[in-house]
Amino acid sequence: MDGLSREEIEEALRQARRLGVSSVRISRGDERFSAILDPDFDEDAVDEEAADEESAPAKGRVAVLAQVVGRFAALPEFQAGGKVSKGDRLGVVRALGLANDVVAPADGILAEVLIEDGRPVEFGMTLAWIEEA
């Protein structure tokens, strides 16, 4: 039998949240996984955001993506309708005590904001859409 699958890890995390457990540690062979769970984590909100990500983007739209797992903190500029330039800092994702910048990947207008300030995010999650200028 191979190592841990993504499905096994996700199921372990779901069960831990359902049971109110604050940490998870599982292993198989040489593979090990452990996590400390955020008591404020809202799995339903992440599931809704993931469903939004699965829809194809409109032409001329560029996704603003989370580059790490953590908690998102928006800057005041992170508002729908605001003009952004490629490289503009829109917020940070705090993970393991470090602030990882979220930057605009293109010039344009911040067309849609999908995440609220203070919410947990996952790697690759779409935080917003930019309409290219």
C-alpha angles and dihedrals in degrees: 000000000000128000130288118311125220089244092056092050093047091049091050090051092048092050092048091052091047091051094044093242115159099210141025130207122177134162143180122185109320094341120097132180129187133170139175109220124227108233090213095052112129108203092185091058091050091048091052091049091048090052089052090052092055093063113092115256119246116254111276093026123119124195122233103217135198109242095197140024113260144086120315122230115187126213118224089259090064097095131120112260095029121131115240135185126212108276096022111145109241100173144310137261110219114214129163090350094306127113111224114196121239107209135186109259093203145016115265146075123319094241102178134011113206102178132060123224112270096022123132116252135194129220111281094012114149108242098177145344126242121205103219116239 
